[in-house]
Amino acid sequence: MSAIALALFLAAASPAGAVPALAGDWTIDLSSEPGQPYTKSMTLALQPDGTVTGSFYDSEILAGRWKTDRGRTCASFRTTDGVGPYHSNVCLTGTGVSGQTWAEQRSFLFNWNGVRR
């Protein structure tokens, strides 16, 4: 199935085309200090079977799922830095996204926002 056909399928299968709005390329703002920008890219491909592929923070998405429910479209997925797993979730918020990443091996939970690239 071509990318265009897949996008049309997903738009028809979801209310108001919400799924294609989450799929795609994003710039995620991971800044922790005002005035010190720190961004990384995120690419999400939402499959009709509910799986997510792509990449985040220079790491391939190893496992992921997405769903549209209760008026919002969100995805959860796992990546790794080679030391341990990172568990991330992202939800569409208007024209942007918001999410968080939990790194168990580093004992941190980080909230972040993003905009379409």
C-alpha positions as CSV (number, residue, x, y, z in Angstrom):
1,M,0.0,0.0,0.0
2,S,1.4,3.4,-1.0
3,A,1.9,6.1,1.6
4,I,-0.9,8.2,0.1
5,A,-3.3,5.2,0.1
6,L,-2.4,4.4,3.7
7,A,-3.0,8.0,4.7
8,L,-6.4,8.0,3.0
9,F,-7.3,4.7,4.6
10,L,-6.4,6.0,8.0
11,A,-8.3,9.3,7.5
12,A,-11.4,7.3,6.5
13,A,-11.0,4.9,9.4
14,S,-10.6,7.6,12.1
15,P,-12.9,10.5,13.2
16,A,-12.0,13.8,11.6
17,G,-8.7,12.5,10.3
18,A,-7.2,12.6,13.8
19,V,-4.7,9.7,13.1
20,P,-2.9,11.3,10.1
21,A,-2.5,14.5,12.2
22,L,-0.3,12.5,14.8
23,A,1.6,10.6,12.1
24,G,4.6,12.4,10.6
25,D,7.7,14.3,11.5
26,W,7.9,16.4,14.7
27,T,10.5,18.6,16.4
28,I,10.4,17.9,20.1
29,D,11.5,20.6,22.6
30,L,13.5,18.9,25.4
31,S,14.8,22.2,26.8
32,S,15.3,22.2,30.6
33,E,16.7,25.7,30.9
34,P,15.0,28.9,29.6
35,G,16.9,30.3,26.6
36,Q,18.9,27.1,26.0
37,P,17.1,25.3,23.2
38,Y,17.5,21.6,22.9
39,T,15.4,19.8,20.3
40,K,15.3,16.3,18.8
41,S,13.3,14.8,16.0
42,M,10.5,12.3,16.3
43,T,8.9,10.4,13.3
44,L,5.7,8.5,13.8
45,A,4.2,6.0,11.4
46,L,0.8,4.8,12.6
47,Q,-0.2,1.4,11.1
48,P,-3.8,0.3,10.6
49,D,-3.2,-2.6,13.1
50,G,-2.6,-0.1,15.9
51,T,1.2,-0.4,15.9
52,V,3.7,2.5,15.7
53,T,7.0,2.6,13.9
54,G,9.5,5.4,13.4
55,S,12.1,7.0,15.6
56,F,12.6,9.4,18.5
57,Y,15.8,11.0,19.9
58,D,18.0,9.2,17.3
59,S,16.6,5.8,18.3
60,E,14.4,3.4,16.4
61,I,11.0,2.8,18.0
62,L,11.2,-0.9,19.1
63,A,7.6,-1.4,20.1
64,G,4.6,0.9,20.1
65,R,0.9,1.3,19.9
66,W,-1.5,4.1,19.1
67,K,-5.2,4.7,19.7
68,T,-7.9,7.3,19.2
69,D,-10.3,7.3,22.1
70,R,-12.1,9.8,24.4
71,G,-11.5,12.6,22.0
72,R,-7.8,12.3,21.6
73,T,-5.1,10.4,19.6
74,C,-2.1,9.1,21.5
75,A,0.8,6.8,21.1
76,S,3.1,4.9,23.5
77,F,6.3,3.4,22.5
78,R,9.7,2.1,23.7
79,T,13.2,3.1,22.5
80,T,16.7,2.5,23.9
81,D,20.0,4.2,24.3
82,G,21.8,0.9,24.4
83,V,21.9,1.0,28.2
84,G,18.2,0.7,29.0
85,P,14.7,1.3,27.8
86,Y,13.0,4.7,27.4
87,H,9.2,4.6,27.6
88,S,7.5,7.5,25.9
89,N,3.9,8.6,25.3
90,V,2.7,11.4,23.0
91,C,-0.7,12.9,22.4
92,L,-1.9,15.3,19.7
93,T,-2.8,18.7,21.3
94,G,-4.3,20.9,18.6
95,T,-1.6,21.4,16.0
96,G,1.2,20.2,18.3
97,V,2.0,17.3,20.5
98,S,2.7,16.8,24.2
99,G,4.3,13.9,25.9
100,Q,6.6,12.4,28.5
101,T,9.5,10.0,28.6
102,W,10.4,7.7,31.5
103,A,14.0,6.4,31.7
104,E,13.9,3.8,34.4
105,Q,17.7,3.2,34.3
106,R,18.3,7.0,34.7
107,S,15.6,7.6,37.3
108,F,13.9,10.4,35.4
109,L,10.5,11.4,34.0
110,F,10.6,14.2,31.5
111,N,7.6,16.2,30.1
112,W,8.0,17.7,26.7
113,N,6.2,19.4,23.8
114,G,6.6,19.4,20.1
115,V,5.7,21.0,16.8
116,R,5.4,19.7,13.3
117,R,8.6,19.8,11.2
